[in-house]
Amino acid sequence: MAVMPHTRIVKPPTERAPLPHLADHATTCATFSWATARALLDGLPDGAGLNIAYEAVDRHVQHGRGDRVALRWTGKGGQRRDLSYDDLARETSRFAHGLQALGVQPGERVFVLMGRLPELYVAVLGAFKARCVVTPLFSAFGPEPIATRCEMGDARVLVTTPELYLRKVQGLRTRLPGLTHVMLVGEVPEALAGEPGLHRWTDVMDGQPHAFTIGPTDPESMALLHFTSGTTGRPKGVIHAHAAVLAHMVTGRYALDLHEDDVFWCTADPGWVTGTSYGIIAPLCNGVTNVVVEAEFDAQTWYEVLERERVTVWYTAPTAIRMMMKLGAEALQGRDLSALRFMASVGEPLNPEGVLWGLQAFGLPFHDNWWQTETGGIMIANYAAMDINPGSMGKPLPGIAAAIVHRTEAGVQVVEAPDEEGELALKAPWPSMMRGYLHEDERYRKCFVDGWYLTGDLARRDAEGYYWFVGRADDVIKSAGHLIGPFEVESALMEHPAVAEAGVIGKPDPTVGEVVKAFVALKPGFEPGEALRRELLGHARKRLGAAVAPKEIDFRANLPKTRSGKIMRRLLKARELGLPEGDLSTLESDEK
């Protein structure tokens, strides 16, 4: 294939930065081992194992750093709250005791559904202390995605707010008999008083001891259950173990160049894996001050946060970068962002223009990196000390062996030639590698061939060892950094009495990467029209939430399907975008 040249950025400006942790990529990769890196963590006292919360919080208190600010929170209304590592240790201990007082056992599932409030972070880390399994949910989800994930994950405890409970959860309780306890953060309306299993957050926390002894924790025991969408069926439940904390620690140091005196801001919501791995665990393990902003994206608000909090390391998403680019660098005039020394991006490939715009607007480039929910942490990155080829994902992290492979009947064939496209593969294992798909052992096994984890992403590696994203090998839609499974959207649309069939694709969008577009075939007696289109859009938003629901709907008399009855999404997408239709040998029915 032809490789488009891009402007090379030779070692980004370093006058604002300390000596990078990863100063020489080749040397560090040659000498690195995960066994040696384990010395960066303490482990539980008396050899009792490895627990994420201990490494993220209590360890710093034990080393005399408890007075350092751990969380610096700004609310939507301008409220501010600081929690030191001492504060966080006490609050998470109280929550762990509260879980025990309710009879919640190690290994049981604690789901968290709320905006970026301090209590979210306390609940996640406190549940780790209690050796429960944590599942953060995106607060913008509609009732159906919430119910599906709670059913699949066997939710025992849900931490949410009264407003979210009333709008999205209360009507689901009959579907979730295993959901024994719901904790409400905030003022609880009298109408909810006495509802079985409901607890005020304050009632759970009040009177609990400020110290908690974490029980023995097997590093391989389940700590996190993240849900990520697939192209068919229900979402996949991705299992991660406490051992993943080593990769969070190392990638925070090497990929994001975190130092203890940094003020770090990851803009991702903890309802998505980035917001958990790099909005909670990695920064706290590295002892930094972690900035948390409750409000959603607004460029001027974000610039104010960067300036006011003296943010030094900033981790954000291409969607936000493109939205800032629309406003132009002029919007930054008069801002003192001299503290900012490193900027990184993740969620989808960052176009070269975004990398270069960082130089224009901030005097620093954005450093793109690549990973997946399944990998648990950053696998490939542009590092602080390395030259950047804008548009590239960068190079593999120390301890990570990557390759471009072709699948064959005999297994996989590693591609040696540069710039040849193939599937991106990672040599297993590594500490944050998923330990399974919940209740789907066969699906998990199929991800690994000849000792390689096959990512499902297409890529190429150039002659210098930089990796370049080409595309996804499946139909999963990537919108604003969120992975959206077409099946979930199609299922919600088909709940409407007018809909007979639905097919969903991702349509390229310059701002969010892809928007969700649905093609709908109606049942007899219903006629397509603008009124019905608006009704279906509203129905989907109510069921799925604005982040997942389609933005466009087209009506079709029939949808293209295979002989086995599967809707051919690739054909819908090809026709929408004017692309070659490819092999139609399995096509059963069609109506353009």
Salt bridges, closest charged atoms under 4 A:
ASP42 OD2 - HIS63 NE2 2.63
GLU55 OE1 - ARG59 NE 3.03
ASP58 OD1 - LYS129 NZ 2.95
ASP82 OD2 - ARG72 NH2 2.98
ASP87 OD1 - ARG90 NH2 2.53
GLU91 OE2 - ARG94 NH1 2.89
GLU108 OE2 - ARG156 NH1 2.76
GLU144 OE1 - ARG175 NH1 3.23
GLU144 OE1 - ARG543 NH2 2.43
GLU151 OE1 - ARG175 NH2 3.14
ASP154 OD2 - ARG156 NH2 3.37
GLU163 OE2 - ARG167 NE 2.34
GLU195 OE2 - ARG173 NH1 3.85
ASP206 OD1 - ARG94 NH2 3.74
GLU220 OE1 - ARG435 NE 2.65
ASP257 OD2 - ARG341 NH1 2.90
GLU260 OE2 - ARG65 NE 3.63
ASP262 OD2 - HIS259 ND1 3.88
ASP262 OD2 - ARG341 NH2 2.63
ASP269 OD2 - ARG116 NH1 2.89
GLU296 OE2 - ARG116 NH2 3.41
GLU304 OE2 - ARG308 NH1 3.16
GLU307 OE1 - ARG335 NH1 2.92
GLU309 OE1 - ARG72 NE 3.99
GLU309 OE2 - ARG80 NH1 2.52
GLU309 OE2 - ARG308 NE 2.85
ASP336 OD2 - ARG310 NH1 3.34
GLU348 OE1 - ARG322 NH2 3.32
GLU374 OE2 - LYS236 NZ 3.34
ASP387 OD2 - ARG8 NH2 3.31
ASP419 OD1 - ARG460 NH1 2.71
GLU420 OE2 - HIS406 NE2 3.59
GLU423 OE1 - ARG407 NE 2.67
GLU440 OE2 - ARG443 NH1 3.06
GLU442 OE1 - ARG445 NH2 2.77
ASP457 OD1 - ARG472 NH1 3.13
GLU464 OE1 - ARG8 NH1 2.96
ASP474 OD1 - ARG472 NE 3.29
ASP475 OD2 - ARG569 NH1 3.59
GLU488 OE2 - ARG149 NH1 2.89
GLU490 OE2 - ARG569 NE 2.84
GLU495 OE1 - ARG543 NE 2.83
GLU501 OE2 - LYS561 NZ 2.80
GLU514 OE2 - LYS573 NZ 3.00
GLU530 OE1 - ARG533 NE 3.14
GLU530 OE2 - ARG534 NH1 3.94
GLU535 OE2 - HIS496 NE2 2.71
GLU552 OE1 - LYS507 NZ 3.19
GLU552 OE1 - LYS517 NZ 3.56
ASP554 OD2 - LYS517 NZ 2.89
ASP554 OD1 - ARG533 NH1 3.91
GLU576 OE2 - LYS507 NZ 3.32
GLU576 OE2 - LYS517 NZ 2.91
GLU581 OE2 - ARG575 NE 3.04
GLU581 OE2 - LYS592 NZ 3.53
ASP590 OD2 - ARG575 NH2 2.79
